[in-house]
Amino acid sequence: MFTKEDNQVLDRILQARWTCRSFSDEIPEKEEVEAVIEAGRIAPFASISSKDVTPFRHFFVLFKGDPRLQVIDRLIREQSAVDLEIVKAEAEVDSFLKEHLAGLEGLWSNVAQNGAAVFPDPPCMIVAAEWRGARRAERQSLAHMMENMWLKATALNLDFGLLSVIESMVDNQEFCDLFGLPVERYGFLACVLGHRKGEVRTAHPASAEIHWPEDC
Ligand SMILES: Cc1cc2nc3c(=O)[nH]c(=O)nc-3n(C[C@H](O)[C@H](O)[C@H](O)COP(=O)(O)O)c2cc1C
């Protein structure tokens, strides 16, 4: 059973979670990275496809200076340009998308030209890979993994940033080769772990509304 204090600690961690986009050069300790990955390892998974391969979940740790980070930096730029062309083509037949494309276009074309904000040399990047199986629920599983890792990082006073462009690497041969995984069989998501660089932690609460039943 959890105590009232345990519950309050959980609330504090949930409230403190935030997105960091500017990291110092300080590299997190191996034990800290291990603890964050353990939180991801125990995250829920879509069990129907989990018995196809062992292991079906992988974590690749890349510390600052790893030559693979240079390759990933380039692949992210290239992928952002490709993703932008795809969404532009979709906008031709989707009037909402056409009307609201400007923000996305600005962001993705900036990444295509200059790279993701946390590159060229993030202190520690963790690439998570999840077997897709026939169920194809890997993206949800990866989101669960990342949320567990994000909360654990927060509890360890580490800062965390998500790199969602890595999701698009599922069919990128060069990216899959970096990790020795077959193309199209694994979904990917990645995060950067480290310590904020002079950035003030700011809350960005989601706008949301609760719709209770009328008799409640
Ligand atoms: C599905 C998803 C994808 C995201 N992708 C990125 C990303 O690629 N880069 C980034 O800097 N933040 C990314 N974020 C972080 C959000 O921008 C951030 O969570 C949101 O602005 C709320 O801010 P907070 O995390 O500080 O509370 C992503 C968040 C989600 C849920």
Ligand as a Chemical Component Dictionary entry (heavy atoms), coordinates in Angstrom:
data_LIG
# 
_chem_comp.id                   LIG 
_chem_comp.type                 NON-POLYMER 
_chem_comp.pdbx_formal_charge   0 
_chem_comp.three_letter_code    LIG 
# 
loop_
_chem_comp_atom.comp_id 
_chem_comp_atom.atom_id 
_chem_comp_atom.alt_atom_id 
_chem_comp_atom.type_symbol 
_chem_comp_atom.charge 
_chem_comp_atom.model_Cartn_x 
_chem_comp_atom.model_Cartn_y 
_chem_comp_atom.model_Cartn_z 
_chem_comp_atom.pdbx_ordinal 
LIG C1  C1  C 0 3.862  13.397 -28.869 1  
LIG C2  C2  C 0 4.811  14.472 -28.406 2  
LIG C3  C3  C 0 5.861  14.839 -29.227 3  
LIG C4  C4  C 0 6.754  15.825 -28.825 4  
LIG N1  N1  N 0 7.805  16.136 -29.609 5  
LIG C5  C5  C 0 8.710  17.028 -29.210 6  
LIG C6  C6  C 0 9.872  17.294 -29.979 7  
LIG O1  O1  O 0 10.115 16.657 -31.002 8  
LIG N2  N2  N 0 10.718 18.248 -29.571 9  
LIG C7  C7  C 0 10.496 18.947 -28.426 10 
LIG O2  O2  O 0 11.301 19.820 -28.105 11 
LIG N3  N3  N 0 9.413  18.708 -27.646 12 
LIG C8  C8  C 0 8.532  17.759 -28.004 13 
LIG N4  N4  N 0 7.453  17.475 -27.206 14 
LIG C9  C9  C 0 7.264  18.201 -25.940 15 
LIG C10 C10 C 0 6.078  19.144 -25.966 16 
LIG O3  O3  O 0 6.314  20.233 -26.802 17 
LIG C11 C11 C 0 5.811  19.579 -24.522 18 
LIG O4  O4  O 0 5.560  18.433 -23.762 19 
LIG C12 C12 C 0 4.641  20.545 -24.398 20 
LIG O5  O5  O 0 4.968  21.761 -24.993 21 
LIG C13 C13 C 0 4.290  20.811 -22.930 22 
LIG O6  O6  O 0 5.414  21.340 -22.263 23 
LIG P1  P1  P 0 6.065  20.616 -20.994 24 
LIG O7  O7  O 0 6.547  19.264 -21.434 25 
LIG O8  O8  O 0 7.217  21.518 -20.611 26 
LIG O9  O9  O 0 5.007  20.512 -19.954 27 
LIG C14 C14 C 0 6.564  16.488 -27.573 28 
LIG C15 C15 C 0 5.510  16.079 -26.747 29 
LIG C16 C16 C 0 4.658  15.079 -27.147 30 
LIG C17 C17 C 0 3.558  14.631 -26.226 31 
# 
loop_
_chem_comp_bond.comp_id 
_chem_comp_bond.atom_id_1 
_chem_comp_bond.atom_id_2 
_chem_comp_bond.value_order 
_chem_comp_bond.pdbx_ordinal 
LIG C1  C2  SING 1  
LIG C2  C3  SING 2  
LIG C2  C16 DOUB 3  
LIG C3  C4  DOUB 4  
LIG C4  N1  SING 5  
LIG C4  C14 SING 6  
LIG N1  C5  DOUB 7  
LIG C5  C6  SING 8  
LIG C5  C8  SING 9  
LIG C6  O1  DOUB 10 
LIG C6  N2  SING 11 
LIG N2  C7  SING 12 
LIG C7  O2  DOUB 13 
LIG C7  N3  SING 14 
LIG N3  C8  DOUB 15 
LIG C8  N4  SING 16 
LIG N4  C9  SING 17 
LIG N4  C14 SING 18 
LIG C9  C10 SING 19 
LIG C10 O3  SING 20 
LIG C10 C11 SING 21 
LIG C11 O4  SING 22 
LIG C11 C12 SING 23 
LIG C12 O5  SING 24 
LIG C12 C13 SING 25 
LIG C13 O6  SING 26 
LIG O6  P1  SING 27 
LIG P1  O7  DOUB 28 
LIG P1  O8  SING 29 
LIG P1  O9  SING 30 
LIG C14 C15 DOUB 31 
LIG C15 C16 SING 32 
LIG C16 C17 SING 33 
# 
